[in-house]
Every structure is written in C-alpha cells, then in structure tokens.
Amino acid sequence: MIDSDPIYGRAWVFGDEINTDTMAPGLYFKEPIEVMARHCLEAVDPEFAASVKPGDIVVGGSNFGVGSAREQAAMAFRELGVGAILARSFSRIFYRNAINFGLPLLTLPADAEIRAGDLLEVDPVGGTIDNTTLGKRYAVEPIPAHLMTMIDAGGLLPWLKDRYAKPQKF
C-alpha cells in the first residue's frame, strides 16, 4: 500500500554541489549513526543538525549529494527525521542510497522560489510541492509507485524483509 499522506515541514535551503563528505563527515565514521547525524552538514550550517525537526525538508541546488558513495550521508538525514529532500538535481548514487534508506527525493523545478524557513507541503505520490508561505505550487515528477512502496516500508532492507517473510505465490 502506498502512503499518500503529504509531508509537512520547514525548508532548510542549501546551494549547489552539496557534498556527501559534509553530510557524513569522515571524522565520525567509527561512531554510531546517531553521533554522525549530529554533525550532518555542520561545515555548511553548524546549526542544522541541532535545529532540524522531524518532517523538515532539505532543499538543495544542482548535483545534491555529489562526492563519495557513502551511504551514511542518506542515513544521517534519515536519523535526523528529515521528511524529504528536494533539489534541482541529485548525484545518482546519493539518490539511490536515499531511496534505499526510505527517504523521498523529488526534483525541484529550476524556477522554484523556496527560502529557508518557508513552510512546505510535499506530496511525493501526487507530484506536488506547495510553498504555503508564498502561496505557490510546483508540479514535479512523482515518485513511482514501486519506489514509494519501498520508501513507505522504511527502505530497501525493511521492504525485502517484509516481502520475503510472507509466503510467495509462483
């Protein structure tokens, strides 16, 4: 079943080329994800990890998630409770890692006017982003049903665990 509930949150706006090294700093790789998440994006915004609230929405520019293939970058956002990530474009490996960890990502139109602190309503299934602060709506490509089912399950591993726990029909 696909969850059709929209995601409501405050926008955290970042620029182009936000690197996975700033999302999951290498200095904390030996620490549990809870510790690493507390340092997510601290090189870009030292207040982000301590101030982001569950459901808040990260907004990036072009090539969000560029850099290494470290899956801890997506895990850090998930640990912090980020509801969704919107960006003009994503690094392909970051996009896949985020989906695998149950985090919805949507490509934001180039003309979107979203400022830090704006209140957003994101409908990943319907393909809309409403900036309720500015009273603007943006149409985006929705997340495909098969991926949204996996996201709703909490990511790839929980989805697989649930799927293979049930008797299979052949």
N, CA, C and O of each residue as an XYZ file, in Angstrom:
680
protein
N       0.841     -1.184      0.000
C       0.000      0.000      0.000
C       0.883      1.244      0.000
O       1.893      1.298      0.702
N       0.505      2.219     -0.773
C       1.269      3.453     -0.881
C       0.667      4.494      0.061
O      -0.537      4.750      0.042
N       1.526      5.084      0.880
C       1.104      6.128      1.797
C       0.951      7.409      0.991
O       1.907      7.864      0.364
N      -0.234      7.989      1.003
C      -0.455      9.191      0.206
C      -0.464     10.451      1.068
O      -0.818     11.526      0.585
N      -0.075     10.330      2.346
C      -0.048     11.496      3.207
C       1.055     12.445      2.774
O       2.182     12.021      2.517
N       0.734     13.720      2.693
C       1.776     14.694      2.359
C       2.768     14.845      3.511
O       2.489     14.466      4.649
N       3.911     15.399      3.192
C       4.969     15.673      4.154
C       4.950     17.178      4.401
O       5.022     17.971      3.462
N       4.853     17.561      5.665
C       4.836     18.974      6.040
C       6.109     19.289      6.797
O       6.520     18.534      7.678
N       6.734     20.410      6.452
C       7.920     20.791      7.199
C       8.463     22.135      6.786
O       8.025     22.745      5.811
N       9.422     22.569      7.555
C      10.124     23.821      7.313
C      11.270     23.556      6.347
O      11.920     22.513      6.422
N      11.517     24.482      5.453
C      12.583     24.338      4.457
C      13.939     24.720      5.032
O      14.092     25.744      5.698
N      14.913     23.870      4.756
C      16.321     24.139      5.025
C      16.989     24.224      3.654
O      17.095     23.213      2.960
N      17.434     25.396      3.259
C      17.892     25.616      1.888
C      19.424     25.637      1.829
O      20.093     26.339      2.587
N      19.943     24.841      0.902
C      21.378     24.755      0.660
C      21.634     24.981     -0.826
O      20.703     24.918     -1.630
N      22.854     25.238     -1.189
C      23.187     25.564     -2.565
C      23.525     24.371     -3.429
O      23.116     23.243     -3.155
N      24.279     24.641     -4.476
C      24.704     23.634     -5.438
C      25.876     22.819     -4.885
O      26.612     23.269     -4.006
N      26.025     21.611     -5.424
C      27.196     20.773     -5.171
C      27.409     20.466     -3.684
O      28.547     20.461     -3.216
N      26.349     20.216     -2.951
C      26.500     19.848     -1.543
C      27.021     18.407     -1.503
O      26.369     17.478     -1.980
N      28.191     18.254     -0.932
C      28.955     17.017     -0.988
C      28.575     16.057      0.145
O      28.248     16.486      1.251
N      28.622     14.760     -0.144
C      28.345     13.751      0.881
C      29.346     13.832      2.032
O      29.032     13.423      3.150
N      30.538     14.350      1.777
C      31.529     14.494      2.843
C      31.054     15.484      3.910
O      31.441     15.370      5.072
N      30.221     16.451      3.526
C      29.689     17.390      4.515
C      28.438     16.826      5.190
O      28.084     17.242      6.294
N      27.780     15.893      4.536
C      26.592     15.259      5.122
C      26.991     14.226      6.165
O      26.332     14.090      7.196
N      28.054     13.510      5.899
C      28.545     12.455      6.795
C      30.057     12.598      6.912
O      30.801     11.900      6.224
N      30.518     13.498      7.780
C      31.960     13.760      7.891
C      32.753     12.504      8.270
O      32.386     11.780      9.195
N      33.830     12.264      7.547
C      34.662     11.086      7.750
C      35.215     10.950      9.158
O      35.500      9.839      9.604
N      35.370     12.043      9.852
C      35.887     12.035     11.214
C      35.027     11.173     12.147
O      35.509     10.685     13.169
N      33.752     10.992     11.786
C      32.819     10.282     12.661
C      32.432      8.903     12.145
O      31.451      8.327     12.616
N      33.179      8.361     11.188
C      32.824      7.069     10.593
C      32.841      5.908     11.580
O      32.112      4.934     11.387
N      33.634      5.982     12.610
C      33.690      4.883     13.578
C      32.629      5.017     14.657
O      32.491      4.143     15.513
N      31.889      6.096     14.618
C      30.846      6.358     15.604
C      29.507      5.797     15.117
O      29.326      5.579     13.919
N      28.580      5.565     16.031
C      27.233      5.157     15.609
C      26.575      6.268     14.777
O      26.977      7.428     14.854
N      25.577      5.906     13.996
C      24.914      6.873     13.109
C      24.302      8.022     13.903
O      24.203      9.136     13.389
N      23.894      7.775     15.140
C      23.317      8.845     15.959
C      24.338      9.967     16.177
O      23.986     11.147     16.177
N      25.589      9.589     16.361
C      26.651     10.570     16.568
C      26.970     11.267     15.249
O      27.078     12.493     15.206
N      27.122     10.499     14.179
C      27.435     11.097     12.885
C      26.349     12.081     12.462
O      26.655     13.153     11.940
N      25.095     11.730     12.679
C      23.984     12.591     12.275
C      24.051     13.954     12.965
O      23.632     14.959     12.392
N      24.568     13.991     14.170
C      24.677     15.268     14.895
C      25.675     16.223     14.240
O      25.749     17.399     14.597
N      26.445     15.703     13.272
C      27.437     16.525     12.571
C      27.076     16.723     11.097
O      27.864     17.272     10.327
N      25.882     16.276     10.713
C      25.426     16.394      9.321
C      25.391     17.864      8.900
O      24.742     18.688      9.545
N      26.074     18.173      7.845
C      26.130     19.497      7.229
C      26.722     20.587      8.123
O      26.527     21.771      7.849
N      27.438     20.216      9.182
C      27.960     21.234     10.083
C      28.960     22.169      9.402
O      29.111     23.314      9.828
N      29.640     21.711      8.364
C      30.585     22.576      7.652
C      29.859     23.630      6.814
O      30.437     24.660      6.469
N      28.597     23.369      6.490
C      27.806     24.296      5.683
C      26.898     25.142      6.574
O      26.778     26.350      6.374
N      26.258     24.503      7.561
C      25.374     25.180      8.507
C      25.541     24.510      9.873
O      24.934     23.469     10.126
N      26.347     25.089     10.743
C      26.618     24.469     12.040
C      25.368     24.230     12.897
O      25.412     23.402     13.806
N      24.278     24.917     12.641
C      23.054     24.779     13.434
C      22.090     23.731     12.882
O      21.118     23.385     13.552
N      22.335     23.225     11.688
C      21.361     22.352     11.024
C      20.996     21.138     11.868
O      19.828     20.974     12.221
N      21.943     20.298     12.196
C      21.638     19.025     12.864
C      20.958     19.223     14.210
O      20.096     18.429     14.587
N      21.328     20.257     14.933
C      20.730     20.501     16.241
C      19.347     21.132     16.135
O      18.556     21.041     17.074
N      19.046     21.768     15.013
C      17.801     22.531     14.890
C      16.749     21.906     13.985
O      15.569     22.236     14.098
N      17.152     21.010     13.089
C      16.179     20.404     12.176
C      15.174     19.591     12.979
O      15.534     18.921     13.947
N      13.918     19.656     12.572
C      12.839     18.945     13.258
C      12.329     17.812     12.372
O      12.422     17.889     11.147
N      11.789     16.755     12.994
C      11.215     15.667     12.184
C      10.187     16.210     11.194
O       9.306     16.993     11.551
N      10.321     15.778      9.952
C       9.429     16.223      8.884
C       9.970     17.399      8.091
O       9.491     17.667      6.989
N      10.965     18.114      8.631
C      11.527     19.241      7.885
C      12.076     18.766      6.547
O      12.396     17.591      6.368
N      12.176     19.700      5.621
C      12.509     19.369      4.239
C      13.787     20.086      3.826
O      13.897     21.307      3.946
N      14.742     19.317      3.343
C      16.000     19.859      2.855
C      15.827     20.214      1.384
O      15.301     19.424      0.601
N      16.274     21.408      1.022
C      16.177     21.889     -0.356
C      17.592     22.197     -0.836
O      18.304     22.998     -0.230
N      17.986     21.558     -1.919
C      19.318     21.768     -2.461
C      19.259     22.308     -3.876
O      18.189     22.407     -4.476
N      20.404     22.651     -4.392
C      20.517     23.135     -5.758
C      20.853     21.995     -6.702
O      20.261     20.918     -6.634
N      21.803     22.245     -7.577
C      22.214     21.242     -8.564
C      23.199     20.251     -7.955
O      24.017     20.609     -7.107
N      23.107     19.002     -8.399
C      24.046     17.936     -8.047
C      24.133     17.706     -6.542
O      25.222     17.515     -6.002
N      22.998     17.723     -5.874
C      22.956     17.488     -4.434
C      23.423     16.066     -4.154
O      22.925     15.118     -4.761
N      24.378     15.910     -3.237
C      24.891     14.588     -2.894
C      26.080     14.158     -3.722
O      26.413     12.974     -3.758
N      26.729     15.102     -4.393
C      27.926     14.794     -5.161
C      28.997     14.297     -4.197
O      28.960     14.611     -3.007
N      29.930     13.539     -4.697
C      31.035     13.079     -3.863
C      31.091     11.579     -3.792
O      30.788     10.877     -4.757
N      31.485     11.100     -2.633
C      31.668      9.667     -2.469
C      30.322      8.960     -2.371
O      29.277      9.596     -2.234
N      30.370      7.649     -2.444
C      29.162      6.831     -2.417
C      28.737      6.490     -0.997
O      27.944      5.570     -0.799
N      29.240      7.201     -0.018
C      28.953      6.846      1.383
C      27.460      6.890      1.672
O      26.813      7.933      1.567
N      26.944      5.747      2.034
C      25.521      5.645      2.350
C      25.181      6.328      3.662
O      24.012      6.610      3.925
N      26.174      6.598      4.485
C      25.941      7.276      5.754
C      25.363      8.672      5.544
O      24.707      9.207      6.438
N      25.594      9.267      4.381
C      25.031     10.594      4.103
C      23.503     10.531      4.134
O      22.859     11.349      4.792
N      22.930      9.569      3.428
C      21.473      9.409      3.446
C      20.995      8.964      4.817
O      19.942      9.400      5.282
N      21.756      8.104      5.460
C      21.386      7.608      6.788
C      21.331      8.748      7.808
O      20.480      8.742      8.698
N      22.221      9.713      7.685
C      22.240     10.839      8.624
C      20.949     11.650      8.517
O      20.361     12.021      9.533
N      20.512     11.922      7.296
C      19.250     12.656      7.112
C      18.073     11.869      7.686
O      17.194     12.431      8.339
N      18.072     10.582      7.435
C      17.000      9.723      7.955
C      17.014      9.723      9.485
O      15.960      9.810     10.115
N      18.182      9.626     10.070
C      18.321      9.631     11.524
C      17.811     10.938     12.128
O      17.235     10.938     13.215
N      18.021     12.047     11.425
C      17.565     13.351     11.907
C      16.068     13.561     11.704
O      15.503     14.530     12.212
N      15.422     12.662     10.967
C      13.981     12.771     10.760
C      13.571     13.641      9.593
O      12.407     14.027      9.487
N      14.517     13.958      8.706
C      14.186     14.765      7.529
C      13.067     14.065      6.757
O      13.144     12.866      6.487
N      12.023     14.828      6.402
C      10.857     14.244      5.739
C      11.055     13.996      4.264
O      10.516     13.032      3.720
N      11.821     14.854      3.604
C      12.074     14.719      2.165
C      13.241     15.628      1.803
O      13.585     16.557      2.533
N      13.834     15.330      0.655
C      14.872     16.197      0.107
C      14.447     16.586     -1.298
O      14.093     15.738     -2.116
N      14.488     17.886     -1.561
C      14.167     18.439     -2.870
C      15.432     19.078     -3.414
O      16.171     19.718     -2.666
N      15.691     18.914     -4.699
C      16.854     19.569     -5.306
C      16.642     19.690     -6.810
O      15.848     18.963     -7.406
N      17.365     20.615     -7.399
C      17.298     20.781     -8.853
C      17.792     19.521     -9.545
O      17.240     19.111    -10.566
N      18.846     18.896     -8.984
C      19.324     17.600     -9.481
C      20.104     16.922     -8.362
O      20.575     17.567     -7.426
N      20.227     15.597     -8.485
C      20.896     14.785     -7.480
C      22.023     13.979     -8.106
O      21.965     13.607     -9.278
N      23.044     13.719     -7.308
C      24.027     12.712     -7.684
C      23.283     11.382     -7.721
O      22.476     11.098     -6.835
N      23.546     10.573     -8.728
C      22.793      9.327     -8.897
C      22.979      8.365     -7.720
O      22.012      7.743     -7.278
N      24.198      8.235     -7.211
C      24.407      7.281     -6.124
C      23.762      7.783     -4.834
O      23.235      6.981     -4.063
N      23.792      9.086     -4.583
C      23.118      9.619     -3.403
C      21.613      9.406     -3.525
O      20.959      9.033     -2.551
N      21.063      9.638     -4.704
C      19.630      9.436     -4.927
C      19.247      7.997     -4.589
O      18.278      7.756     -3.869
N      20.008      7.057     -5.109
C      19.691      5.643     -4.873
C      19.866      5.269     -3.398
O      19.041      4.550     -2.836
N      20.934      5.755     -2.779
C      21.138      5.468     -1.359
C      19.985      6.016     -0.518
O      19.505      5.337      0.390
N      19.541      7.225     -0.810
C      18.449      7.824     -0.037
C      17.162      7.018     -0.184
O      16.476      6.761      0.805
N      16.837      6.623     -1.391
C      15.643      5.793     -1.621
C      15.799      4.480     -0.858
O      14.854      4.021     -0.215
N      16.980      3.876     -0.924
C      17.226      2.608     -0.226
C      17.053      2.727      1.286
O      16.758      1.734      1.952
N      17.230      3.926      1.835
C      17.050      4.134      3.264
C      15.710      4.772      3.600
O      15.504      5.241      4.720
N      14.798      4.790      2.630
C      13.433      5.229      2.898
C      13.239      6.726      2.956
O      12.358      7.210      3.668
N      14.043      7.466      2.222
C      13.951      8.920      2.221
C      13.477      9.396      0.842
O      14.172      9.172     -0.149
N      12.314     10.046      0.758
C      11.833     10.504     -0.551
C      12.621     11.699     -1.076
O      12.882     12.656     -0.347
N      12.995     11.626     -2.351
C      13.688     12.710     -3.039
C      12.885     13.096     -4.268
O      12.423     12.236     -5.019
N      12.724     14.395     -4.466
C      11.999     14.901     -5.629
C      12.819     15.991     -6.299
O      13.471     16.794     -5.632
N      12.779     16.010     -7.619
C      13.493     17.024     -8.382
C      12.644     18.286     -8.438
O      11.492     18.264     -8.872
N      13.229     19.364     -7.998
C      12.564     20.652     -7.871
C      12.748     21.458     -9.152
O      13.847     21.487     -9.705
N      11.689     22.114     -9.635
C      11.848     22.939    -10.836
C      12.871     24.061    -10.628
O      13.022     24.584     -9.524
N      13.556     24.412    -11.692
C      14.597     25.435    -11.624
C      14.043     26.793    -11.193
O      14.776     27.607    -10.631
N      12.763     27.047    -11.451
C      12.190     28.352    -11.121
C      11.561     28.402     -9.728
O      10.934     29.401     -9.375
N      11.718     27.354     -8.940
C      11.113     27.316     -7.604
C      11.748     28.367     -6.700
O      12.967     28.530     -6.655
N      10.896     29.058     -5.998
C      11.343     30.087     -5.072
C      11.070     29.596     -3.657
O       9.989     29.811     -3.109
N      12.048     28.944     -3.086
C      11.901     28.447     -1.727
C      13.020     29.042     -0.887
O      14.199     28.949     -1.228
N      12.618     29.653      0.216
C      13.574     30.298      1.107
C      13.675     29.497      2.400
O      12.755     28.770      2.773
N      14.795     29.643      3.062
C      14.977     28.978      4.350
C      13.842     29.394      5.283
O      13.537     30.579      5.419
N      13.224     28.405      5.920
C      12.140     28.664      6.856
C      10.749     28.623      6.256
O       9.766     28.578      6.994
N      10.640     28.638      4.922
C       9.319     28.536      4.302
C       8.659     27.231      4.721
O       9.339     26.221      4.898
N       7.354     27.245      4.879
C       6.618     26.032      5.199
C       6.199     25.355      3.905
O       5.593     25.971      3.027
N       6.535     24.070      3.806
C       6.283     23.316      2.585
C       5.361     22.142      2.862
O       5.341     21.583      3.959
N       4.600     21.785      1.838
C       3.804     20.564      1.837
C       4.207     19.800      0.582
O       4.036     20.285     -0.536
N       4.740     18.611      0.779
C       5.246     17.807     -0.337
C       4.379     16.566     -0.477
O       4.177     15.822      0.483
N       3.874     16.355     -1.672
C       3.103     15.145     -1.979
C       3.911     14.330     -2.983
O       3.818     14.569     -4.187
N       4.712     13.360     -2.497
C       5.571     12.610     -3.414
C       4.802     11.728     -4.389
O       5.289     11.456     -5.486
N       3.619     11.281     -4.012
C       2.808     10.433     -4.897
C       2.068     11.284     -5.926
O       1.995     10.921     -7.100
N       1.523     12.408     -5.485
C       0.795     13.301     -6.393
C       1.699     14.184     -7.231
O       1.263     14.748     -8.234
N       2.950     14.308     -6.830
C       3.899     15.106     -7.599
C       3.698     16.604     -7.448
O       3.781     17.348     -8.425
N       3.432     17.049     -6.212
C       3.302     18.490     -5.993
C       4.120     18.924     -4.780
O       4.308     18.178     -3.818
N       4.589     20.150     -4.871
C       5.258     20.817     -3.761
C       4.546     22.145     -3.583
O       4.529     22.979     -4.488
N       3.959     22.337     -2.410
C       3.288     23.599     -2.099
C       4.140     24.387     -1.126
O       4.485     23.901     -0.049
N       4.476     25.599     -1.510
C       5.136     26.525     -0.599
C       4.005     27.332      0.026
O       3.540     28.316     -0.551
N       3.566     26.911      1.208
C       2.414     27.563      1.827
C       2.762     28.964      2.314
O       1.867     29.796      2.463
N       4.027     29.244      2.565
C       4.448     30.586      2.969
C       4.240     31.572      1.832
O       3.757     32.683      2.052
N       4.604     31.171      0.613
C       4.491     32.062     -0.547
C       3.212     31.855     -1.350
O       2.908     32.638     -2.250
N       2.454     30.790     -1.021
C       1.238     30.508     -1.772
C       1.512     30.040     -3.193
O       0.760     30.366     -4.111
N       2.587     29.275     -3.380
C       2.945     28.786     -4.719
C       2.946     27.275     -4.736
O       3.264     26.625     -3.740
N       2.583     26.723     -5.887
C       2.584     25.264     -6.091
C       3.491     24.943     -7.268
O       3.508     25.645     -8.279
N       4.246     23.860     -7.106
C       5.133     23.383     -8.167
C       4.774     21.946     -8.500
O       4.612     21.106     -7.614
N       4.656     21.684     -9.775
C       4.430     20.312    -10.229
C       5.789     19.656    -10.440
O       6.682     20.234    -11.059
N       5.932     18.445     -9.919
C       7.173     17.696    -10.053
C       6.835     16.283    -10.494
O       5.684     15.852    -10.424
N       7.841     15.581    -10.942
C       7.624     14.186    -11.290
C       7.436     13.390    -10.005
O       8.288     13.425     -9.117
N       6.317     12.669     -9.907
C       6.074     11.909     -8.681
C       7.042     10.736     -8.553
O       7.658     10.302     -9.526
N       7.155     10.240     -7.330
C       7.958      9.048     -7.104
C       7.149      7.853     -7.603
O       5.984      7.713     -7.234
N       7.730      6.997     -8.425
C       6.996      5.831     -8.941
C       6.460      4.953     -7.815
O       7.064      4.848     -6.748
N       5.327      4.331     -8.073
C       4.634      3.540     -7.060
C       5.526      2.468     -6.433
O       5.499      2.280     -5.217
N       6.316      1.763     -7.249
C       7.143      0.700     -6.686
C       8.213      1.246     -5.739
O       8.563      0.587     -4.761
N       8.732      2.436     -6.019
C       9.720      3.036     -5.123
C       9.050      3.613     -3.880
O       9.606      3.550     -2.784
N       7.857      4.174     -4.051
C       7.155      4.731     -2.900
C       6.756      3.633     -1.921
O       6.752      3.854     -0.710
N       6.424      2.464     -2.430
C       6.110      1.323     -1.566
C       7.330      0.961     -0.726
O       7.210      0.682      0.467
N       8.489      0.966     -1.347
C       9.732      0.667     -0.634
C      10.055      1.757      0.392
O      10.471      1.447      1.509
N       9.869      3.014      0.030
C      10.112      4.125      0.949
C       9.185      4.023      2.154
O       9.621      4.188      3.294
N       7.906      3.750      1.901
C       6.932      3.619      2.995
C       7.281      2.482      3.947
O       6.942      2.531      5.130
N       7.950      1.473      3.440
C       8.356      0.340      4.288
C       9.571      0.685      5.142
O       9.938     -0.079      6.035
N      10.195      1.827      4.877
C      11.389      2.217      5.622
C      12.667      2.036      4.838
O      13.756      2.259      5.366
N      12.549      1.632      3.576
C      13.718      1.452      2.728
C      13.800      0.044      2.174
O      12.916     -0.782      2.403
N      14.866     -0.219      1.448
C      15.026     -1.478      0.742
C      15.071     -2.685      1.682
O      14.334     -3.649      1.472
N      15.913     -2.652      2.704
C      16.037     -3.823      3.578
C      14.753     -4.133      4.342
O      14.353     -5.297      4.379
N      14.088     -3.156      4.952
C      12.806     -3.484      5.595
C      11.766     -4.001      4.600
O      10.983     -4.894      4.923
N      11.762     -3.436      3.386
C      10.819     -3.880      2.352
C      11.089     -5.334      1.972
O      10.158     -6.133      1.870
N      12.371     -5.681      1.761
C      12.730     -7.061      1.425
C      12.387     -8.015      2.561
O      11.849     -9.099      2.334
N      12.700     -7.605      3.776
C      12.403     -8.448      4.935
C      10.909     -8.741      5.013
O      10.512     -9.886      5.233
N      10.090     -7.730      4.836
C       8.636     -7.908      4.875
C       8.153     -8.761      3.700
O       7.311     -9.645      3.863
N       8.688     -8.487      2.542
C       8.250     -9.202      1.332
C       8.550    -10.696      1.421
O       7.715    -11.522      1.054
N       9.733    -11.041      1.905
C      10.120    -12.446      1.936
C       9.693    -13.167      3.211
O       9.901    -14.373      3.341
N       9.102    -12.441      4.144
C       8.534    -13.075      5.334
C       7.170    -13.677      5.032
O       6.673    -14.529      5.769
N       6.570    -13.218      3.930
C       5.255    -13.700      3.531
C       5.410    -14.829      2.532
O       6.367    -14.839      1.757
N       4.491    -15.775      2.534
C       4.549    -16.863      1.543
C       4.483    -16.287      0.122
O       3.681    -15.395     -0.154
N       5.308    -16.790     -0.751
C       5.353    -16.316     -2.122
C       4.428    -17.142     -3.015
O       4.318    -18.359     -2.864
N       3.769    -16.458     -3.946
C       2.935    -17.134     -4.934
C       3.728    -17.241     -6.222
O       4.267    -16.250     -6.714
N       3.797    -18.431     -6.758
C       4.535    -18.632     -8.020
C       3.612    -19.058     -9.114
O       4.051    -19.274    -10.243
